[in-house]
């Protein structure tokens, strides 16, 4: 099982957590300490949870649609390469699709790849992109990540009656999560984890400030 392909890579996982985190912070960051009562705070918390639930569902659906469109595009490119009038045109289509990665391929390598595509059965190239089990698993993972990312930030408001203290604790939790996301991304990309974590935390604070300033 160690070689099983992951449904979501580290970039996707961290991104989904951050989406949920920013979404709930747009609620908690706009509460007014001077006027909010206990009932108002609870109402905002439930609204934040409901919003993240809806956003998690939408994001899960978009994940499935994005996978279907991506596979359909790849299938279309393969058909174009196979139908290209000559080898040069086919190689050009492959190079355009690969982008920067094509620079690593020598002419013979590109030609071998083109020949493999041309040799593929026509029936296989005509197959339409279909929903796969990994799409559904990924959609569930997206929903769970977005939904669960709400609770660490919301929990202080559920157990701390002092709104100012709850907001400060919630802010610390949010910064810690931002730092953790930056740390994980840095490890995945081979970058300095500490520096990247701090940068992500500061960037997240700045982004949330903009969101709040614009009425988020």
matplotlib code that plots the C-alpha trace (Angstrom):
import matplotlib.pyplot as plt

x = [0.0, 3.0, 3.1, -0.6, -1.1, -2.4, -5.8, -4.7, -1.1, 0.4, -0.3, -4.0, -4.4, -2.8, -4.8, -8.1, -7.3, -6.4, -9.6, -11.6, -9.4, -9.8, -13.5, -14.1, -11.8, -13.9, -16.6, -14.6, -12.5, -15.4, -17.1, -17.5, -16.2, -18.1, -21.6, -21.6, -23.5, -23.2, -26.1, -24.6, -21.3, -22.9, -25.0, -21.9, -20.1, -22.9, -23.0, -19.3, -19.7, -22.6, -20.7, -17.7, -20.0, -21.6, -18.1, -16.7, -19.6, -19.1, -15.3, -15.8, -18.0, -15.5, -12.8, -14.7, -15.5, -11.9, -10.6, -13.1, -12.2, -8.5, -8.8, -11.0, -8.4, -5.6, -7.7, -8.3, -4.6, -3.8, -6.4, -4.8, -1.3, -2.5, -4.4, -1.5, -0.5, 3.2, 5.7, 6.7, 3.1, 2.6, 5.8, 4.8, 1.5, 3.3, 5.8, 3.0, 1.2, 4.2, 5.4, 8.6, 8.9, 9.4, 12.8, 14.1, 13.2, 15.6, 14.4, 14.5, 12.7, 9.9, 9.6, 9.4, 6.7, 4.8, 5.1, 3.7, 0.7, 0.2, 0.4, -2.4, -5.6, -8.1, -10.9, -8.8, -8.4, -12.1, -13.1, -14.8, -13.6, -15.5, -16.1, -13.6, -13.5, -10.5, -12.6, -15.2, -12.5, -10.8, -14.1, -14.8, -11.3, -11.8, -15.1, -13.6, -10.5, -12.6, -15.1, -12.7, -10.5, -13.3, -13.3, -9.8, -10.6, -14.2, -13.6, -12.4, -15.7, -17.6, -15.8, -14.6, -17.2, -14.9, -15.2, -11.8, -10.0, -11.8, -10.8, -7.2, -7.0, -8.7, -6.2, -3.3, -4.8, -5.3, -1.7, -0.4, -2.4, -1.0, 2.5, 1.9, 0.6, 3.7, 5.9, 4.3, 4.6, 8.3, 9.1, 7.3, 9.1, 12.6, 12.5, 13.4, 10.5, 10.8, 11.2, 8.4, 6.1, 6.6, 6.1, 2.9, 1.6, 2.4, 0.9, -2.2, -2.6, -2.2, -4.7, -7.2, -6.7, -7.6, -10.7, -11.9, -11.2, -13.2, -16.2, -15.3]
y = [0.0, 2.3, 2.9, 3.8, 7.2, 9.8, 11.2, 14.8, 15.9, 18.2, 21.3, 20.5, 19.4, 22.6, 24.7, 23.3, 23.8, 27.4, 28.0, 26.9, 28.8, 32.1, 31.5, 31.2, 34.0, 36.3, 35.7, 35.8, 38.7, 41.0, 40.6, 43.7, 43.3, 46.3, 45.2, 41.5, 39.5, 35.8, 34.9, 36.9, 35.2, 31.8, 32.7, 33.9, 30.6, 28.5, 30.7, 30.2, 26.4, 26.4, 28.6, 26.2, 23.2, 24.8, 25.9, 22.4, 20.9, 23.4, 22.8, 19.1, 19.3, 21.6, 19.1, 16.4, 18.7, 19.8, 16.2, 15.4, 18.5, 17.7, 14.2, 15.3, 17.8, 15.2, 12.9, 15.6, 16.4, 12.7, 12.7, 15.8, 14.3, 11.1, 13.1, 15.5, 15.7, 15.1, 14.2, 17.9, 19.0, 16.2, 17.0, 20.6, 19.7, 17.6, 20.3, 22.9, 20.6, 19.8, 23.4, 23.9, 20.1, 19.7, 21.4, 18.3, 16.1, 15.7, 15.4, 11.5, 11.3, 13.6, 11.5, 8.2, 9.8, 10.9, 7.4, 5.8, 8.1, 7.3, 3.6, 3.8, 2.0, 4.4, 3.1, 4.1, 7.6, 8.0, 7.1, 9.9, 11.1, 9.2, 9.6, 7.5, 6.2, 8.5, 11.5, 10.6, 9.9, 13.2, 15.0, 13.5, 14.5, 18.1, 18.4, 16.9, 19.2, 22.3, 21.4, 20.4, 23.4, 25.4, 23.9, 24.8, 28.5, 28.2, 26.2, 29.1, 30.9, 27.8, 27.4, 31.0, 33.5, 36.5, 37.6, 39.5, 36.5, 34.1, 36.3, 36.3, 32.6, 32.0, 34.3, 32.4, 29.1, 30.5, 31.8, 28.4, 26.7, 29.1, 28.4, 24.6, 24.9, 26.9, 24.4, 21.4, 23.2, 24.0, 20.4, 19.3, 21.9, 21.5, 25.0, 26.3, 25.2, 27.8, 30.8, 29.6, 28.9, 32.4, 33.9, 32.0, 33.2, 36.8, 36.5, 35.0, 37.8, 40.3, 38.6, 38.3, 42.0, 42.8, 40.5, 42.2, 45.7, 45.0, 43.8, 40.1]
z = [0.0, 0.3, -3.4, -3.7, -5.3, -2.9, -3.7, -2.8, -2.9, -0.2, -2.2, -2.5, 1.1, 2.4, 0.0, 1.1, 4.7, 4.0, 2.0, 5.0, 7.4, 5.5, 5.2, 8.9, 9.7, 7.6, 10.1, 13.4, 12.3, 11.8, 15.2, 17.2, 20.8, 22.1, 20.9, 20.4, 23.0, 23.9, 21.7, 18.8, 19.1, 19.1, 16.0, 14.2, 15.0, 13.7, 10.6, 10.1, 10.4, 8.0, 5.5, 5.5, 5.2, 2.0, 0.7, 1.3, -0.7, -3.6, -3.5, -3.6, -6.7, -8.4, -7.6, -9.5, -12.4, -12.6, -12.8, -15.6, -17.6, -17.2, -18.4, -21.2, -22.3, -22.2, -24.3, -26.8, -27.0, -27.7, -30.5, -32.0, -31.9, -33.5, -36.2, -36.9, -40.6, -39.9, -37.2, -36.7, -36.1, -33.6, -31.8, -31.6, -30.0, -27.4, -26.7, -26.3, -23.9, -21.8, -21.5, -19.6, -19.1, -22.9, -22.6, -20.8, -23.8, -26.7, -30.2, -30.3, -26.9, -28.2, -31.3, -29.4, -27.2, -30.4, -31.9, -28.7, -28.9, -32.6, -31.8, -29.2, -30.2, -31.8, -29.5, -26.4, -27.7, -28.4, -24.8, -23.0, -19.6, -16.9, -13.2, -11.3, -7.7, -6.9, -8.0, -5.3, -2.7, -3.5, -3.3, 0.2, 1.3, 0.0, 1.9, 5.1, 5.0, 4.4, 7.1, 9.8, 9.2, 10.7, 14.2, 15.5, 15.0, 16.2, 19.4, 21.5, 21.0, 22.1, 25.4, 26.3, 27.4, 27.2, 23.6, 23.5, 25.0, 22.6, 19.6, 20.7, 21.3, 17.9, 16.2, 17.8, 16.5, 13.0, 12.9, 14.1, 11.3, 8.7, 10.0, 9.8, 6.2, 5.2, 7.0, 5.1, 1.8, 2.4, 3.2, 0.0, -2.1, -0.4, 1.0, 4.5, 6.7, 9.4, 7.0, 4.8, 7.8, 9.2, 5.7, 5.3, 8.7, 7.9, 4.4, 5.8, 8.3, 5.5, 3.2, 6.1, 6.8, 3.2, 3.3, 6.5, 5.2, 2.1, 4.2, 4.3]

ax = plt.figure().add_subplot(projection="3d")
ax.plot(x, y, z, "-o")
ax.set_aspect("equal")
plt.show()
